[in-house]
Amino acid sequence: MPSRRKYIRRVFRHLHLGESDVLVDVGSGDGIVLRVASSFGARAVGYEINPVLVLVSQFFSRRNQRVSVITANFWKATLPEDTTIVYAFSVSRDELKLIRLMQREANRLERPLKLLCLGSPFRSMEPVDSFDAYRLYAFQPLQVKKA
């Protein structure tokens, strides 16, 4: 589902996205979210499984040092170590899978992570912020005893 530039700008402005952020876009498509995030100073990494869309995104982002696109299945990937926020189009069928992945990554990185979703709100989790059709969810690392 393509995202609209003006709505992305509004939500990134609302969230104060900036130079200290690393945004990961799940299913980054043509890379519009990545390019808008980079215009706010963030580094942006796209995960896209469709090689044609990867090429399109790389072409449109070719002069942008803050954007990179990876041909990968996000569900099998690990987030970059410096990720601060993940952007995803939310569909209810992927809710629990996405929540588990985000919690696993917050635990692995041992720090909080944010998830910005456009689309269906989660039924099993309350957002920490809402803006237009976007919901922001926060994931805190869980304490895990090491044996």
Secondary structure, 3 states (H helix, E strand, C coil): CCCCHHHHHHHHHHHCCCCCCEEEEECCCCCHHHHHHHHCCCEEEEEECCHHHHHHHHHHCCCCCCEEEEECCHHHCCCCCCCCEEEEEECHHHHHHHHHHHHHHHHHHCCCEEEEEEECCCCCCCCCEEECCEEEEEECCCCCCCC
